């Protein structure tokens, strides 16, 4: 009896969770009023997936020769400019989809509610490792007063937070010789006007294309191109999951 009861309880919890998720998706699809994109953050150093940070100072002789021979070659990529590009790519993908209606960027970022929002102390303390686009702030997703203040000031009832994790991985070859691809893990959280989670999901994609890598040295511009493409693919997968 106890085991049977546990099974029924587990099934009920799963059903409840699925119901809440479905309700959140239904609300997002049904309501076409603007959603405020209030936060985009990512890692700074784009390291090999499931490996520790890369120290450029430990580059070997062959790597150093390759780096000196071509300024476009790299053994580690930084997301300093990519995070700003990501902002544009995400906005473009969501706006063109017709599924989600994003509020005007200036309306959100220039609001008093945004200026007064509580900051995420962890992100602020690690601002060299956790990046944000220009003019954005490290908004604390747990600040329940912010969504209410934003609605009161602008009428916008929902807020979106995006977290990006960039990595690279081998596509073919042995060790770090062959070809590599870019990977993007994108977590999207959408809150209602009370600061409650309306919808949250994580999508993970790898770039469809790859670039040559030799002794862990690869084209910097090529890697950025792969990452940009992967960001757009992540947005498409998010939108596809939302609709299905």
C-alpha positions in Angstrom: 0.0 0.0 0.0 2.8 2.4 0.9 4.5 1.7 -2.4 1.3 2.2 -4.4 0.6 5.4 -2.5 4.1 6.7 -3.4 3.6 5.9 -7.1 0.3 7.8 -7.1 1.9 10.7 -5.3 4.8 10.8 -7.8 2.4 10.6 -10.7 0.4 13.4 -9.3 3.4 15.6 -8.8 4.6 15.0 -12.3 1.1 15.8 -13.6 1.0 19.0 -11.6 4.4 20.1 -12.9 3.4 19.3 -16.4 0.2 21.2 -16.0 2.0 24.3 -14.6 4.4 24.2 -17.5 1.7 23.8 -20.0 -0.2 26.7 -18.4 2.8 28.9 -18.6 3.4 28.1 -22.2 -0.3 28.6 -23.0 -0.2 32.0 -21.4 2.9 33.1 -23.3 1.4 32.0 -26.6 -2.0 33.5 -25.9 -0.8 36.9 -24.7 0.8 39.1 -27.3 1.6 42.1 -25.0 5.3 43.0 -24.9 7.9 41.1 -22.8 10.8 43.0 -21.4 14.2 41.4 -22.1 15.9 42.7 -18.9 19.0 40.5 -18.5 21.5 38.7 -20.7 24.7 37.2 -19.2 27.3 34.8 -20.3 30.7 33.4 -19.4 33.8 35.4 -20.5 36.3 32.6 -21.4 35.1 30.1 -23.9 36.8 26.9 -22.8 36.7 23.3 -24.0 33.5 21.6 -22.9 33.9 19.6 -19.7 37.4 20.9 -19.2 39.0 23.5 -16.9 40.0 27.0 -17.9 42.7 27.4 -20.5 45.8 29.3 -19.5 47.3 31.0 -22.6 50.7 31.2 -20.7 51.0 27.5 -20.9 51.0 27.4 -24.7 53.5 25.0 -26.2 56.2 25.8 -28.8 54.0 24.8 -31.8 51.1 26.7 -30.4 53.2 29.9 -29.9 54.5 29.6 -33.5 51.0 29.3 -34.9 49.8 32.3 -32.8 52.7 34.5 -34.0 52.2 33.5 -37.6 48.6 34.6 -37.7 47.0 37.1 -35.4 43.6 35.5 -36.1 44.6 32.3 -34.5 43.7 31.6 -30.8 43.8 28.9 -28.1 41.0 30.6 -26.1 38.2 32.9 -27.2 36.7 35.7 -25.1 33.0 36.7 -25.3 33.6 40.4 -24.8 32.1 41.5 -28.1 30.1 38.3 -28.6 27.8 39.2 -25.7 26.7 42.4 -27.4 26.2 40.5 -30.7 24.1 38.0 -28.7 21.8 40.7 -27.6 21.1 41.7 -31.2 20.8 38.1 -32.4 18.3 37.1 -29.6 16.2 40.2 -30.2 16.1 39.6 -33.9 15.2 36.0 -33.7 12.4 36.5 -31.1 11.0 39.6 -32.9 10.9 38.0 -36.3 9.3 34.8 -34.9 5.9 36.3 -34.3 5.7 34.1 -31.2 7.1 36.5 -28.6 6.6 40.3 -28.7 9.6 42.0 -27.2 9.2 45.4 -25.6 11.4 48.3 -27.0 14.9 48.0 -25.6 15.1 51.7 -24.7 11.8 51.6 -22.9 13.0 48.9 -20.6 16.7 49.9 -20.0 15.9 53.6 -19.6 13.1 53.1 -17.1 13.3 54.1 -13.5 12.3 50.7 -12.5 15.3 49.2 -14.3 17.6 51.8 -12.8 16.4 51.0 -9.3 16.3 47.2 -9.6 18.3 45.1 -7.1 21.5 43.8 -8.6 22.7 40.2 -8.5 25.7 40.5 -6.1 27.3 37.3 -7.3 27.3 38.4 -10.9 28.5 41.9 -10.0 31.4 40.4 -7.9 32.4 38.3 -10.9 31.9 40.9 -13.6 35.2 40.0 -15.3 34.1 36.4 -15.6 30.3 37.0 -16.2 29.5 39.4 -19.0 26.5 41.5 -19.9 25.8 43.6 -23.0 26.5 47.3 -22.9 23.9 49.4 -21.0 22.4 46.3 -19.3 22.6 45.7 -15.6 23.1 42.6 -13.5 19.4 42.4 -12.5 18.6 40.1 -9.6 16.0 37.6 -10.8 14.8 37.3 -7.2 13.9 40.9 -6.9 10.1 40.6 -6.7 9.6 44.4 -6.5 11.2 45.0 -9.9 8.6 43.4 -12.2 5.8 45.2 -10.3 7.7 48.5 -10.6 8.2 47.9 -14.3 4.6 47.2 -14.8 3.5 50.3 -12.9 5.8 52.5 -14.9 5.6 51.0 -18.4 2.7 48.6 -18.4 5.0 45.7 -19.3 3.8 42.7 -17.3 6.4 40.1 -18.1 10.2 40.0 -17.9 12.8 37.7 -19.6 16.2 36.6 -18.2 18.7 34.9 -20.5 21.8 33.0 -19.4 24.3 31.8 -22.0 27.1 29.4 -21.5 29.6 29.2 -24.4 31.9 26.2 -24.9 33.8 24.5 -27.7 34.3 20.8 -28.4 35.9 18.5 -30.9 33.8 17.5 -33.8 36.4 15.1 -35.4 39.9 14.1 -34.8 42.0 13.0 -31.9 43.0 15.2 -28.9 42.9 18.8 -30.1 43.8 18.0 -33.7 41.0 17.8 -36.3 37.9 20.0 -36.3 35.9 21.7 -33.5 32.5 23.2 -33.1 30.9 25.8 -30.8 28.3 25.0 -28.2 25.6 27.2 -26.6 23.6 26.4 -23.5 20.8 28.9 -23.2 18.5 29.2 -20.2 15.4 31.4 -20.6 13.3 32.4 -17.6 10.2 34.5 -18.0 8.5 36.1 -14.9 5.0 37.5 -14.5 4.3 40.9 -13.0 4.5 39.4 -9.5 8.0 38.0 -10.1 6.7 34.4 -10.3 8.2 32.1 -12.9 5.8 31.8 -15.8 8.1 29.7 -17.9 11.7 28.4 -17.7 13.7 26.2 -20.1 17.2 25.4 -21.1 18.2 24.5 -24.6 21.6 23.2 -25.7 22.9 23.3 -29.3 26.1 22.6 -31.1 27.1 24.5 -34.3 26.2 22.6 -37.4 29.5 23.6 -39.0 33.0 23.2 -37.6 36.5 24.7 -38.1 39.9 23.3 -38.3 41.9 22.9 -35.0 45.5 22.0 -34.8 47.3 21.5 -31.4 44.3 23.3 -29.8 44.9 26.4 -32.1 42.0 27.5 -34.3 40.7 30.6 -36.1 39.3 33.2 -33.7 37.0 34.7 -36.3 35.9 31.3 -37.4 35.0 30.4 -33.8 33.0 33.6 -33.4 31.1 32.8 -36.5 30.2 29.4 -35.2 29.0 30.8 -31.9 26.9 33.5 -33.6 25.2 30.8 -35.7 24.7 28.6 -32.6 23.0 31.4 -30.7 20.5 31.8 -33.5 19.9 28.1 -33.5 19.4 28.1 -29.7 16.8 30.8 -30.1 15.0 28.8 -32.8 15.0 25.7 -30.6 13.6 27.7 -27.7 10.8 29.0 -29.8 10.1 25.6 -31.3 9.9 24.1 -27.8 7.6 26.9 -26.7 5.1 26.2 -29.5 5.1 22.4 -29.1 
